[in-house]
Amino acid sequence: MRRMPSTLLRLLQNKYIATALAALIWTTFIHDLGLPFVLKEARTLAKAKKELVHVEKRNEALRQRQATLLSDPKALERFARERYFMRRPNEEVYRIVD
């Protein structure tokens, strides 16, 4: 069995250093808010930020589309006909489903 160096053993016998080392180990690995938890939450936060950027881009595209529909009557008619199958009087609409 290997023996610890005498300087390390002497440092661990000092109650202040031993207490500080125990506290460091406790807060890093054992405590509920330890290092593994912080790293996991950092990854979750990074993923949420990426998703937020994606959602903001999608919202901006939808705002632009809404502005186009509200300002252009032909675009609004086209949207209504394609999306909600609206039709003009005396007009037949056929829907083809895959």
C-alpha positions as CSV (number, residue, x, y, z in Angstrom):
1,M,0.0,0.0,0.0
2,R,1.3,3.5,-0.9
3,R,1.9,5.9,1.9
4,M,0.7,9.5,1.6
5,P,3.5,12.1,1.5
6,S,4.1,13.6,4.9
7,T,3.3,17.1,3.7
8,L,-0.2,16.0,2.5
9,L,-0.8,14.1,5.8
10,R,0.4,17.2,7.7
11,L,-2.0,19.4,5.8
12,L,-5.0,17.1,6.4
13,Q,-4.3,17.1,10.1
14,N,-4.8,20.8,10.2
15,K,-8.4,21.3,11.2
16,Y,-9.0,24.4,9.1
17,I,-7.7,22.8,5.9
18,A,-9.5,19.6,6.6
19,T,-12.7,21.5,7.2
20,A,-12.3,23.6,4.1
21,L,-11.5,20.5,2.0
22,A,-14.6,18.7,3.4
23,A,-16.8,21.8,2.7
24,L,-15.4,22.0,-0.8
25,I,-16.1,18.3,-1.5
26,W,-19.6,18.7,0.1
27,T,-20.6,21.7,-2.0
28,T,-19.1,20.4,-5.2
29,F,-20.4,16.8,-5.3
30,I,-22.8,15.9,-2.4
31,H,-25.0,19.0,-2.0
32,D,-28.3,19.3,-4.0
33,L,-26.9,22.4,-5.9
34,G,-23.5,20.8,-6.5
35,L,-21.4,20.9,-9.6
36,P,-23.3,18.1,-11.5
37,F,-26.6,20.0,-11.0
38,V,-25.1,23.3,-12.1
39,L,-23.6,21.7,-15.3
40,K,-26.9,20.0,-16.1
41,E,-28.8,23.3,-15.6
42,A,-26.3,25.2,-17.8
43,R,-26.9,22.7,-20.6
44,T,-30.7,23.0,-20.2
45,L,-30.4,26.8,-20.2
46,A,-28.3,26.7,-23.4
47,K,-30.9,24.5,-25.1
48,A,-33.7,26.8,-23.9
49,K,-31.8,29.9,-25.4
50,K,-31.5,28.1,-28.7
51,E,-35.2,27.3,-28.7
52,L,-36.0,30.9,-27.8
53,V,-34.0,32.2,-30.8
54,H,-35.9,29.7,-33.1
55,V,-39.2,30.8,-31.7
56,E,-38.4,34.5,-32.1
57,K,-37.5,33.9,-35.7
58,R,-40.7,32.1,-36.3
59,N,-42.7,34.8,-34.6
60,E,-41.1,37.5,-36.8
61,A,-41.9,35.5,-39.9
62,L,-45.5,35.1,-38.7
63,R,-45.7,38.9,-38.0
64,Q,-44.5,39.7,-41.5
65,R,-47.0,37.2,-43.0
66,Q,-49.8,38.8,-40.9
67,A,-48.8,42.3,-42.1
68,T,-48.9,41.1,-45.7
69,L,-52.3,39.5,-45.3
70,L,-53.7,42.6,-43.6
71,S,-52.4,45.0,-46.3
72,D,-53.0,43.0,-49.5
73,P,-56.6,41.9,-50.2
74,K,-55.4,39.4,-52.9
75,A,-53.0,37.7,-50.5
76,L,-55.8,37.5,-47.9
77,E,-58.1,35.9,-50.4
78,R,-55.5,33.4,-51.5
79,F,-54.7,32.5,-47.9
80,A,-58.4,32.0,-47.1
81,R,-58.9,29.9,-50.2
82,E,-55.9,27.7,-49.5
83,R,-56.1,27.3,-45.8
84,Y,-59.9,27.4,-45.0
85,F,-61.2,26.1,-48.4
86,M,-63.3,29.2,-48.9
87,R,-64.9,29.7,-52.2
88,R,-66.7,32.3,-54.3
89,P,-70.5,31.9,-54.9
90,N,-71.3,29.3,-57.5
91,E,-67.8,27.9,-57.4
92,E,-66.8,24.3,-56.8
93,V,-63.8,23.4,-54.6
94,Y,-62.2,20.0,-54.7
95,R,-59.9,18.8,-52.0
96,I,-57.3,16.2,-52.8
97,V,-56.0,14.3,-49.8
98,D,-52.9,12.0,-50.0
